[in-house]
Amino acid sequence: MPLNEKQTRFAHAYVACGGNGRAAAIQAGYSHTSAAKTGL
């Protein structure tokens, strides 16, 4: 199953942010609330 556009942006941002899931989620367009839950 291929990633959707937001998931792809998150994956690229995750690498660019050095593994910071919260920052990557925000950059990918997820809400701050979702980003706090997504942060790995």
PyRosetta script that sets phi, psi and omega in degrees:
from pyrosetta import init, pose_from_sequence

init()
pose = pose_from_sequence("MPLNEKQTRFAHAYVACGGNGRAAAIQAGYSHTSAAKTGL")
pose.set_psi(1, 119.5)
pose.set_omega(1, -178.0)
pose.set_phi(2, -72.6)
pose.set_psi(2, 154.7)
pose.set_omega(2, 178.2)
pose.set_phi(3, -76.1)
pose.set_psi(3, 147.1)
pose.set_omega(3, 174.5)
pose.set_phi(4, -81.4)
pose.set_psi(4, 177.3)
pose.set_omega(4, -174.0)
pose.set_phi(5, -61.0)
pose.set_psi(5, -43.0)
pose.set_omega(5, -178.5)
pose.set_phi(6, -67.0)
pose.set_psi(6, -39.0)
pose.set_omega(6, 178.1)
pose.set_phi(7, -64.8)
pose.set_psi(7, -38.9)
pose.set_omega(7, 177.9)
pose.set_phi(8, -65.1)
pose.set_psi(8, -43.9)
pose.set_omega(8, 177.1)
pose.set_phi(9, -60.5)
pose.set_psi(9, -40.4)
pose.set_omega(9, 178.5)
pose.set_phi(10, -62.0)
pose.set_psi(10, -45.1)
pose.set_omega(10, -178.7)
pose.set_phi(11, -60.5)
pose.set_psi(11, -44.2)
pose.set_omega(11, 179.0)
pose.set_phi(12, -66.8)
pose.set_psi(12, -42.1)
pose.set_omega(12, -179.9)
pose.set_phi(13, -67.0)
pose.set_psi(13, -34.7)
pose.set_omega(13, 179.7)
pose.set_phi(14, -60.6)
pose.set_psi(14, -43.7)
pose.set_omega(14, 178.1)
pose.set_phi(15, -67.3)
pose.set_psi(15, -45.2)
pose.set_omega(15, -178.3)
pose.set_phi(16, -64.3)
pose.set_psi(16, -29.9)
pose.set_omega(16, -178.7)
pose.set_phi(17, -90.5)
pose.set_psi(17, 9.9)
pose.set_omega(17, 177.9)
pose.set_phi(18, 67.1)
pose.set_psi(18, 30.2)
pose.set_omega(18, 177.3)
pose.set_phi(19, 91.3)
pose.set_psi(19, 9.5)
pose.set_omega(19, 178.3)
pose.set_phi(20, -83.5)
pose.set_psi(20, 99.2)
pose.set_omega(20, -175.5)
pose.set_phi(21, -65.1)
pose.set_psi(21, -37.6)
pose.set_omega(21, -179.7)
pose.set_phi(22, -64.8)
pose.set_psi(22, -48.3)
pose.set_omega(22, 179.3)
pose.set_phi(23, -63.7)
pose.set_psi(23, -39.7)
pose.set_omega(23, -179.9)
pose.set_phi(24, -64.8)
pose.set_psi(24, -41.3)
pose.set_omega(24, 179.7)
pose.set_phi(25, -63.1)
pose.set_psi(25, -42.0)
pose.set_omega(25, 178.8)
pose.set_phi(26, -63.9)
pose.set_psi(26, -45.1)
pose.set_omega(26, 178.9)
pose.set_phi(27, -62.9)
pose.set_psi(27, -33.0)
pose.set_omega(27, -178.2)
pose.set_phi(28, -77.3)
pose.set_psi(28, -11.2)
pose.set_omega(28, 177.2)
pose.set_phi(29, 107.1)
pose.set_psi(29, 5.9)
pose.set_omega(29, 175.8)
pose.set_phi(30, -76.1)
pose.set_psi(30, 154.1)
pose.set_omega(30, 179.2)
pose.set_phi(31, -68.2)
pose.set_psi(31, 161.3)
pose.set_omega(31, 179.6)
pose.set_phi(32, -62.0)
pose.set_psi(32, -35.4)
pose.set_omega(32, 178.3)
pose.set_phi(33, -65.8)
pose.set_psi(33, -46.9)
pose.set_omega(33, 177.5)
pose.set_phi(34, -65.2)
pose.set_psi(34, -37.2)
pose.set_omega(34, -179.6)
pose.set_phi(35, -62.0)
pose.set_psi(35, -38.2)
pose.set_omega(35, 179.1)
pose.set_phi(36, -65.3)
pose.set_psi(36, -33.7)
pose.set_omega(36, 179.2)
pose.set_phi(37, -80.4)
pose.set_psi(37, -30.2)
pose.set_omega(37, -177.5)
pose.set_phi(38, -80.9)
pose.set_psi(38, -28.6)
pose.set_omega(38, -174.9)
pose.set_phi(39, -49.1)
pose.set_psi(39, 122.4)
pose.set_omega(39, -177.2)
pose.set_phi(40, -96.0)
pose.dump_pdb("model.pdb")
